[in-house]
Amino acid sequence: MNKKIAELEPSTSRKRTRDKESEPESEDDVESSRSLSLEENFTFSDTLMALRMMRAQFPHIEKVSVEPFVLQSQLYSSIKDRTQVDRELESLRRDKLLRMFKLTTGQDDHAVMFTEDYLNQIERVVRRMEEKQQNDLTVFEWFKMHVIQSKLDTSIGHQELCSLLSLGGKVKDEQISQLINAGLLIRQLIDENMYWFSIPNIGSVLKGLSQGRKELLSFLSRRKYREMMMATLEKKRLRLSPLDMRFHLRDLIGSGHLKTVQTPSGLIVRVAKD
Amino acid sequence: MWKETREREFGNIRPNLFSSRISKSRVSSIRLSNYKEIVSSHRGSVNSLQVDLTEGRYLLAGASDATVAVYDIERATDYDGGGLIAKHKSLFVINKQHEHGHKYAISSAIWYPIDTGLFVTGSYDHHINVWDTNTTHVVMNFKMPGKVYRTAMSSIARSHMLIAAGTEDVQVRLCDIASGAFAHTLSGHRDGVMSLEWSTSSEYVLVTGGCDGAIRFWDIRRAGSFCVLDQSRSQIGRRPPLLVRPMTNKKSSSTAQSSSAKVRAPQKKLANGNALKPHAVCRISSQVKTAKQRLHPGMLSSHDRATGHYGVVTGLKVTEDGMYLLSAGSDSRLRLWDVESGCNTLVNFETTRLQSSKAIQMAVSQDSSLAFVPCMTTAKAFDIWSGQTKCTFRGHYENVNCCWYDALNQELYTGGNDRQILVWSPSKSISDEVDEWKKEQAATIDQDNWSD
């Protein structure tokens, strides 16, 4: 655990490394943190620390390459005051430090991703499309430069999207289809005219997320007293989800489906009856 | 409490502070009443509860079996348990057998705000009836195009007697009792209207929540809604910041404009980024005001597709000071909105699930510190500013539909699908009552034994 916190030190310098893009990852992280100003990294908010910690704990998935993201319910599980979490997320979002995405799994699921990670993910997708010899990828540049910088919400209307993209050049309908095919924009059933921002390549992870949730809940519900010690539960592996048990536990506790009870022999995780 | 009474005597604390302290301590000790019970005469789930606003004495309840009943909550009809439990039976019940009674479920029953001589019921049989309380006859009848989900009358209205009705039709209709006809309709919603409330600060402002998730504010003197609440527009804290930081977001201009929420319509209409007809792909700028002249300025808001919730808006409640609006949605979220700025205050109420198929009726305490919300089979009291659950009221066997907070006695009435109306009141210890009763008995014995 201490080692993890030491590894976190360089990640506090997120704001700086964005400007110094040339800095490679293999550099000694501890050294770089000393060269950054203390003033910028002087005070931290609970939410920001929780986000960084959970980002560092994001499970490594072999087949799919997805940058780490944190679910909003996971934040609720670790910080007591949910209103404070919401408000701090809002101010971090306005400072363009992170972006929020509305997910299609379940009703009020939101994913939080740091802006650098999101931009890296877009880069990866663009490179893959280049390899497939798709030409005219200028729309992605326009998207990164104009749309992401100015539109901080989770969704965007068709008109606004066109007008923002046309700040780069003339917009064609095929280009918007390119964006949708890349997975950057999706449409949800709620409204036909709205596009929702989305994390590319996240489809299989989301499927794993919902299946993992169901599996964990059904596993606990089948037990005699519908509860289990957290220490033993943590070690189990989920069959249907590439994400690890810790991810799912945090998510379900934060969304209220499971609750934890402190006992003399440790924490017990119990299915919450409504 | 005695310490506070003494402080009041000496003039150390003001009368308002004294009374608010007493009521706060009473509210925090609310639990299932052990001395008061309402004998429900309904055979279907209780959908709507209201205590009259003038005297605070009569409770009106509407149920799914088309029955309406009025209960006297101050005087009990009989006593039980050795005189300790007061049972309140209904003063009268109107059911399907009544010649003008409703045929299907009653979704909303409200008192006429001026006095208890009239009450209004709205039902799934597409009718709104206005009843005379003393003779239990229907005085007026309005036929709606769809199932009536909610009716409301403004309690502060001095110049109009309009019943606002939300139905499964997209238009909100205003029915006038004085003339017996429809006054006008408000269009803008894209799906049925499940919840509506009049504002507590202006007699002409109506708030409606639709099945499309939108929450709209209407000034009934004008066409179109002047404000549509958007859940992505938020403010941090109770009051919006004085200096709005200039955001590169297109909505920044609209935020500045919409902060003067109740001013002229033409400026107001531009408070949305998507207010354009689909055939024109042009830059959104201030010139758009001149571009769309064909549409009435009041109707531009119908293009605004901002939503307050990701599902149906099942309940609305305006706080008594008129500054905040609490809304519940079928996405199981409760949101607190600042009415003046139209922003989401981002208070997070810990609700795991809220009923999504039926409308729920919420209550707010008088000093706007506690919100009583029916959550599935329980009713919960939330602290409005921090969103924490203060108390959970478990007593109903099935889903709770409605709750009403009586500020005069600090009592909470809840009605649910289990056909019961439960009373939750501050505890009065039984032992005190038994002592009183015994003393009474003893006194009579003493009197008898006095020798002259």
Chai-1 contact restraints between the chains, C-beta under 6 A:
chainA,res_idxA,chainB,res_idxB,connection_type,confidence,min_distance_angstrom,max_distance_angstrom,comment,restraint_id
A,R82,B,N348,contact,1.0,0.0,6.0,A-B,restraint_1
A,T83,B,V347,contact,1.0,0.0,6.0,A-B,restraint_2
A,T83,B,N348,contact,1.0,0.0,6.0,A-B,restraint_3
A,T83,B,S386,contact,1.0,0.0,6.0,A-B,restraint_4
A,T83,B,G387,contact,1.0,0.0,6.0,A-B,restraint_5
A,D86,B,L346,contact,1.0,0.0,6.0,A-B,restraint_6
A,D86,B,N348,contact,1.0,0.0,6.0,A-B,restraint_7
A,R87,B,I236,contact,1.0,0.0,6.0,A-B,restraint_8
A,R87,B,L346,contact,1.0,0.0,6.0,A-B,restraint_9
A,E90,B,S234,contact,1.0,0.0,6.0,A-B,restraint_10
A,E90,B,I236,contact,1.0,0.0,6.0,A-B,restraint_11
A,E90,B,L346,contact,1.0,0.0,6.0,A-B,restraint_12
A,Q107,B,D331,contact,1.0,0.0,6.0,A-B,restraint_13
A,D108,B,D331,contact,1.0,0.0,6.0,A-B,restraint_14
A,S150,B,T248,contact,1.0,0.0,6.0,A-B,restraint_15
A,D153,B,S232,contact,1.0,0.0,6.0,A-B,restraint_16
A,G157,B,N274,contact,1.0,0.0,6.0,A-B,restraint_17
A,Q159,B,L276,contact,1.0,0.0,6.0,A-B,restraint_18
A,E160,B,G273,contact,1.0,0.0,6.0,A-B,restraint_19
A,C162,B,V281,contact,1.0,0.0,6.0,A-B,restraint_20
A,S163,B,R283,contact,1.0,0.0,6.0,A-B,restraint_21
A,S163,B,I284,contact,1.0,0.0,6.0,A-B,restraint_22
A,D191,B,R305,contact,1.0,0.0,6.0,A-B,restraint_23
A,G256,B,T352,contact,1.0,0.0,6.0,A-B,restraint_24
A,D274,B,R353,contact,1.0,0.0,6.0,A-B,restraint_25
A,D274,B,M376,contact,1.0,0.0,6.0,A-B,restraint_26
